[in-house]
Amino acid sequence: MLDNYLPIFTLILIAVCFAIGSTVFSGLIGQKKPSEVKLAPYECGMPLVGTARERFSVKFYIIAMLFIVFDIEVVFMYPWAVMFKRLGMFGFVEMGVFILILLVGYIYVWKKGALEWE
Amino acid sequence: MSDLLLSLALILVKLGLIFGVILGMAAYLVLAERKILGRMQLRHGPNRLGPFGLIQPMADVIKLITKEDFMPDQADKWLFLFAPGLTALTALLSFVVVPFAPPLTIFGRELPMVVCDLNIGLLYFLGISSLGVYGVVIGGWASNSKYSLLGAMRSIGQLLSYELAMGLALIPVVLSAKSFSLTDVVMSQADWPNLLKHPVAFLIFLVSIAAESKRTPFDMPEAENEIVGGFHTEYSGMRFGLFFVGEYINLVIIGSMLTVLFLGGWHGPLLPPIVWFAIKVLFVAFCFIWARGTMPRLRYDQLLHLGWKVLIPLALLNLLVTAAVLLAIG
């Protein structure tokens, strides 16, 4: 069983070596002339205004929460899709009911205005 | 014992081959993209180094390596170093499950033409590709710059929204393949490619995978002309190079996944299977570059509107209709 994943672990090893190796190598042979202005965050050459650690629109967090809810439901559909033939009519009706419940939540979210971005 | 050594050697050979081919393809896709975009804008594109600028990728690598590699002093040090590596790693890992030719029989042993034929290949691809969001978000947040933060936040919203539609669009493919193994998915397309069997799923998948890889017209996380490169604004030298390589490896992966899942994989008349696979992958890559040359960028509210209010309901409906049709024809 674990044999199947051996190439993946090997590739992770190779890829990590590649990533670390290339950046370290580049750090060794690249020039180093740091200055205060160069190390400041880039803002089109203007003096800095405030910091980047500010509050951010809540819309992005709502998207993330909705994603978790809906993605878990999508996960349930994968095993159903593989076993579809064996489950037959029963499985189809079950999935229809499941999607119906999902739709109620979806319509609620829509009506609440969580999907509006204007 | 010798059996184990043989399979280990085989894995290493395959990995080395794949690693070389992928990195080479990524390097030359950069050149191809610059050439094609140049031609579309009535320019020549790079043409100074070697015939048709063919040595340009090598020169680019040397330039990136010898550039000064500095870190903004307000940056979150470890996360800043970690993010580009993670992006390149997740991009490289996806390719392991892509089957590029039918299993070969040598010396009475069946040799699958895929690095590892996982029985959960499709789930593995979805999982690894959703890990890709971490590299972008961590990089954008750790830079501690406003442009980077904007890019990171935009990419969270975009990647999460389109991952749902992408996942739903793949279910019809699983329904007709009855397996998560990508080799089985290609085998199930021996008669007709999934493009003809599931056209709606194909369109949804095409749009969402373009959005997932932040390609034009969905390149708001990078948007050079408003947030100067977004999440990689503060990156320089080889660390920027890793983000860049990751992006072009992703283009190869998009091509391969579209080929495997919808365009019939290695199936095709006359030519050998591996040639067909390469042709299809390169054609898809060309189409994505073409889109970059011709399409304007979406606005962010249009993007989320398309993702949540069009693609997700359409994908759910398509899923039910496909299941009903499959049930009816048995």
Interface residues (C-beta under 8 A of the other chain):
Chain A: D3 N4 Y5 L6 P7 I8 T10 L11 I12 I14 A15 V16 F18 A19 I20 S22 T23 F25 S26 G27 I29 G30 Q31 K32 K33 P34 K38 L39 A40 P41 Y42 E43 C44 T51 A52 R53 F56 S57 K59 F60 I63 A64 L66 F67 F70 D71 V74 M77 Y78 A81 V82 F84 K85 G88 M89 F92 M95 G96 I99 L102 L103 Y106 W110 L115 W117 E118
Chain B: S7 L8 I11 L12 K14 L15 F19 L64 I65 T66 K67 E68 D69 F70 M71 P72 D73 Q74 L81 P84 G85 A88 L89 L92 L93 V96 V115 C116 D117 L118 N119 L123 S143 N144 S145 K146 Y147 S148 L149 M153 I156 G157 L160 S161 E163 L164 G167 L168 I171 V174 L175 K178 S179 F180 V228 T233 E234 G237 M238 R239 G241 L242 Y300 D301 L304 H305 W308 K309 I312 P313 L316 L319 L320 A323 A324 L326 L327
